[in-house]
Amino acid sequence: MFSGSIPALATPFRDGSFDEAAFRKLVDWQIENGSSALVPCGTTGEASTLSNAEHHRVIEVCIEQAAGRVPVIAGCGSNDTRNAALHMNFAKKAGAAAGLCVAPYYNRPSQAGLIAHFSYLAEKCDLPIVLYNVPSRTVTDIEDETVVELVKKYPEQIVAIKDASGDLSRVADHRMGIGRDFCQLSGNDELWLPHNAAGGRGAISVTANVAPALCAEFQEAINNNELKRARELNDRLFPLHYAMFSDASPAPVKYALSRVHDWFSPSVRLPIVEASEASRKAVDEALEHAGLI
């Protein structure tokens, strides 16, 4: 259902509020530069600091501005199952293609709790679900057996996974347990190349925020089995992948976007603060290495 270079969009703020004009420009720029889908209100979009009204407005603006040119996978995750369902139902009405649903954070549910959480979402809304496994942030890991059980239980509802576990063996585990056609997307930019080699379809990427054309070209090279070209592009992008996490995310990527576009502010919301001097230096060097500044 999804493939390619899919940016997990940063949410621009100006004077403490959602900068809708900048966000619309970002959406257009992403589509014009080859992004195959868009993810508003993910981790990079600072969803955990958005009110529900803001969260829904960001989704709504993204869908409006994309205007059907690419699908929108709306961030719908929450550590409150009922609030996640509320997000999903809003996203469905707004025209999203799917909802990105992270494992509930802080609560630390068991695997049985995860199955109950995602089952509730699948049964309360018919919006397709992209599972999001990022145990470094949520503490809870959506284990392979749990993913297989959920997809077999709801094959029409749970259509993909964004895996940011860092464990490349999971691609094969999911293929063996679910089938080769199940859509697996990398959630780690630095593992994008080997994840695709193992059977992935693309990435939901932080780096694609600031380097959409390069990321799209990289994915195209992989799809065309142009390994030499893919490696060259990977080498060009690799420092940027790490620079994006040289400070608490999304401060580095917002700083990077402010270097590339004068209309994008590096502002973040507490408890995140703007990128440190060391982080800004790492980002500048990586942008230069990639030929973006």
C-alpha positions in Angstrom: 0.0 0.0 0.0 2.9 2.3 0.8 6.5 2.5 -0.4 9.4 4.9 -1.1 10.7 7.9 0.7 8.1 9.1 3.2 9.0 12.0 5.5 7.9 12.1 9.1 7.1 15.8 8.8 8.3 18.3 11.3 5.6 20.7 12.6 6.7 24.3 12.2 5.9 26.7 15.0 6.2 30.5 15.0 5.6 32.6 18.2 4.5 29.4 19.9 1.7 28.5 17.5 1.4 26.1 14.5 2.8 27.9 11.5 0.3 26.8 8.9 1.7 28.8 6.0 5.2 27.2 6.5 3.7 23.8 6.8 1.8 24.2 3.5 5.1 25.2 1.8 6.8 22.2 3.4 4.1 19.8 2.0 4.4 21.3 -1.5 8.2 21.1 -1.4 8.1 17.5 -0.3 5.7 16.4 -3.1 7.6 18.4 -5.7 10.8 16.6 -4.7 9.5 13.1 -5.0 8.2 12.1 -1.5 5.8 9.2 -2.1 3.6 9.8 1.0 3.5 12.2 4.0 3.3 11.6 7.8 2.1 14.5 9.9 1.9 14.3 13.7 4.5 11.6 14.2 7.3 11.8 16.7 9.2 14.2 14.5 6.0 16.3 14.3 6.1 16.7 18.1 2.6 15.2 18.4 3.1 14.6 22.1 3.1 18.4 22.6 0.1 19.2 20.4 -3.4 19.7 21.8 -6.0 17.5 20.2 -7.3 20.6 18.3 -3.8 21.3 17.0 -3.1 17.7 16.2 -6.3 17.5 14.1 -5.6 20.8 12.4 -2.1 19.7 11.3 -3.6 16.5 9.8 -6.3 18.5 8.1 -3.9 21.0 6.6 -1.6 18.3 5.4 -4.4 16.5 3.6 -5.8 19.7 2.2 -2.4 20.8 0.8 -1.5 17.4 -0.5 -4.8 17.4 -2.4 -4.6 13.8 -3.4 -1.2 14.0 -5.0 0.3 11.6 -2.4 -1.3 9.6 0.4 -1.2 11.0 3.9 -0.5 8.6 6.8 -1.8 10.5 9.8 -0.1 10.1 13.1 -2.8 8.8 15.4 -0.8 7.3 18.3 -1.5 7.9 21.9 -0.9 6.1 25.2 -4.6 6.5 25.8 -6.4 4.0 23.6 -9.6 6.0 23.4 -7.7 9.1 22.4 -5.9 7.2 19.6 -9.3 6.0 18.4 -10.5 9.7 18.4 -7.5 10.6 16.2 -8.1 7.8 13.9 -11.8 8.7 13.4 -10.9 12.3 12.7 -8.2 11.3 10.2 -10.6 9.0 8.4 -13.1 11.8 8.0 -10.4 14.2 6.9 -9.3 11.9 4.1 -6.2 10.2 5.4 -5.0 7.0 3.7 -4.0 5.4 7.0 -3.2 6.1 10.6 0.3 5.6 12.1 -0.2 4.1 15.5 2.7 3.9 17.9 2.9 1.4 20.7 1.5 3.1 23.8 4.3 4.9 25.6 4.9 5.3 29.4 2.1 2.8 30.3 4.4 -0.2 29.3 1.6 -2.6 28.4 2.2 -6.3 28.1 2.0 -8.0 24.7 -1.6 -8.9 25.6 -2.2 -5.2 26.3 -0.8 -4.3 22.9 -3.0 -6.8 21.2 -6.0 -5.4 23.0 -5.0 -1.8 22.2 -4.6 -2.4 18.4 -7.6 -4.6 18.3 -9.7 -1.9 19.8 -8.4 0.6 17.2 -9.0 -1.8 14.3 -12.6 -2.5 15.5 -13.5 1.1 16.3 -12.4 2.7 13.0 -12.0 1.2 9.5 -9.0 3.5 8.7 -6.0 1.2 7.8 -3.3 1.0 10.4 0.4 1.3 10.1 1.9 -0.1 13.3 4.8 1.9 14.7 7.4 0.1 16.8 10.0 2.3 18.4 11.0 0.7 21.7 13.8 3.2 22.4 11.0 5.8 22.9 8.1 3.8 24.1 10.0 1.2 26.2 7.4 -1.4 25.0 8.5 -3.6 22.1 5.8 -4.9 19.7 7.3 -8.4 19.4 7.3 -10.3 16.1 4.7 -12.8 17.3 2.4 -9.9 18.3 2.8 -8.3 14.9 2.0 -11.6 13.2 -1.0 -12.2 15.4 -2.4 -8.7 14.8 -2.0 -8.8 11.0 -3.6 -12.3 10.8 -6.5 -11.1 13.0 -7.0 -7.9 11.0 -5.5 -8.5 7.5 -7.6 -5.7 5.9 -7.0 -3.2 8.7 -3.3 -3.6 9.7 -1.5 -3.0 6.4 2.1 -2.0 7.3 4.7 -1.5 10.0 7.2 1.2 10.6 9.9 -0.6 12.5 12.5 1.5 14.4 13.7 -1.3 16.6 17.1 -1.4 14.9 16.8 -5.2 14.5 17.1 -6.1 10.8 16.2 -9.7 11.4 12.6 -8.6 12.0 12.1 -8.0 8.3 12.7 -11.7 7.6 10.7 -12.7 10.7 7.7 -10.7 9.5 8.0 -12.1 6.0 8.1 -15.6 7.3 5.2 -15.1 9.7 2.9 -12.9 7.5 4.0 -13.2 3.9 6.3 -11.4 1.5 3.6 -8.8 0.5 3.3 -7.3 4.0 4.5 -3.7 3.8 7.5 -3.1 6.0 9.0 0.4 6.3 12.2 1.3 8.0 12.1 3.7 10.9 15.8 4.1 11.1 17.3 6.1 8.3 20.8 4.7 8.8 19.4 1.2 8.2 17.3 2.2 5.2 19.6 0.4 2.7 19.9 -3.0 4.5 16.3 -2.9 5.6 15.3 -2.6 1.9 17.7 -5.3 0.9 16.1 -7.7 3.4 12.6 -7.0 2.0 11.5 -3.5 3.1 9.6 -1.2 0.8 11.0 2.2 1.9 11.3 4.4 5.0 9.3 6.8 7.1 12.2 9.1 7.4 13.5 12.1 9.4 16.2 12.9 6.9 13.7 13.2 4.1 12.4 16.3 5.7 15.5 18.2 4.6 16.7 16.0 1.7 13.5 14.8 0.0 15.0 14.7 -3.6 18.1 12.8 -2.5 16.0 10.3 -0.4 13.6 9.7 -3.3 16.5 9.2 -5.7 18.1 6.8 -3.2 14.9 4.7 -2.9 14.5 4.7 -6.7 18.0 3.3 -7.1 17.2 0.5 -4.6 14.0 -0.3 -6.5 15.9 -0.4 -9.8 18.6 -2.7 -8.2 21.2 -0.1 -8.9 23.3 -1.0 -5.9 26.3 1.1 -6.8 24.2 4.2 -7.2 22.3 3.4 -4.0 25.5 3.1 -2.0 26.8 6.4 -3.4 23.6 8.2 -2.3 23.7 6.4 1.0 27.3 7.6 1.6 26.1 11.1 0.7 23.2 11.0 3.1 24.7 9.0 6.0 26.2 11.8 8.0 22.9 13.6 7.8 21.1 10.5 9.2 23.2 10.7 12.4 23.2 14.5 12.5 19.4 14.5 12.8 19.9 12.8 16.2 22.9 14.8 17.4 20.5 16.4 19.9 17.0 15.6 21.1 14.8 15.2 18.0 13.3 17.1 16.3 15.6 20.0 17.2 18.3 19.1 14.7 16.0 18.5 11.8 14.2 21.8 12.5 17.5 23.6 12.5 18.4 21.9 9.2 15.2 23.0 7.6 15.8 26.6 8.8 19.2 26.4 7.0 17.6 25.2 3.8 14.5 27.4 3.9 14.3 30.9 5.3 10.5 30.4 5.9 11.0 27.5 8.4 11.7 28.4 12.0 13.9 26.1 14.2 11.4 26.7 17.1 10.5 23.6 19.1 8.2 23.1 22.1 9.2 22.3 25.6 10.5 20.0 26.9 12.6 20.0 23.7 14.9 22.9 23.3 16.6 24.2 20.2 19.7 22.3 18.9 22.9 22.9 20.8 26.0 24.5 19.2 27.6 21.1 18.7 24.5 19.7 17.1 24.2 22.7 14.8 27.8 22.2 13.7 27.2 18.5 13.0 24.1 19.4 11.0 25.9 22.1 9.0 28.7 19.7 8.1 26.3 17.0 7.1 24.3 19.4 4.9 27.5 20.5 3.2 28.6 16.8 2.7 25.2 16.1 1.1 25.5 19.2 -1.1 22.4 20.8 0.3 24.0 24.1 1.4 
